[in-house]
Amino acid sequence: MIKPGEEVTFIFSFISEFPGNFSEEVEIICKPPLKTPIPNLKLNGNASISDQWLADRNGFNSDLSDIVLKNEVR
C-alpha cells in the first residue's frame, strides 16, 4: 500500500531462457481512482547469454598461432 504523498521505488527483474530484447507495458490501478491517471509504464529488458565457447575459441586461436609461428621459423 502506498499512501498519498509517499514515493516508492520498484525494482523489476526478469529471467529468460532465450536471449533477446523484451518489452512489457504495465498499468497501475489505484483504489480509490486518482484524479489524474498515471500513464502506463513501459518496461524494456535485454536478456543475454554468456559465451560458452570462449575458452575453446581462445585455445584454438592459441594453437593456430603456435602452428603459424612454427611454420614461419622454418
N, C-alpha and C positions, 0 to 999 in steps of 0.2 A: 504494500500500500504506500503510495506517495501522497503526502498531504499537500494542500495548497501552499505554494511558495517554496516547496522543497525541490531540490535538484538531485537527480540520481544518475550515475554513470553506469551503463551496462556494457559488459564486455562479451562480445559474441565470438564464438569459435566454432569451427566445423571440421569434420574429418571426412575425407573422401577416399574411396578405394581407387579412384581414377584421377589422373592429372587433368587440369583444365581450369577454365575461368567459370565462375558461378555467380549468379546474381539472384536476389530474392527481394521481394517487396513486402514490408510488414506494416500492418495497420494497427495503430494503438487506439484502443477503445476505452473511454473514460466513463465512469459512473459516479455521479451524475455527469451528463454530457457537458463538455466545455462550451463556453460562449464562442470562442474562436477555435475551430477544429485544428488538430495537429496534422501536418502533412504526412503522408505515408513515408516510411523510411525505406531507402533503397540501399541494400547491403550487397557489396561485391567482395568476392574472395578468389584467391588463386591457390589451387592445390598443385603441389609439385612432388616429384618423387626423387629420391637420392639416386645418384649414378651408381648402379650396382656393378658396372663393368670397369670402373675407374682403375682399380688395382690391376686387373688383367690387361687393360689397354696400356697402362704405364709399363708393365712388364714386357709387353710386345714391343713397344717403342724402344725400350732399353735394349732388348735382344736385337732388334733391327739395327740400331745404332752400332752395336758391337760388330755385327756382320759387315756393315758398310765400312767401319774403321779397319777391320781386318783385311778387307779386300783392297782398301786404299794403300795399306802398308806394303803390299806385295809388289 
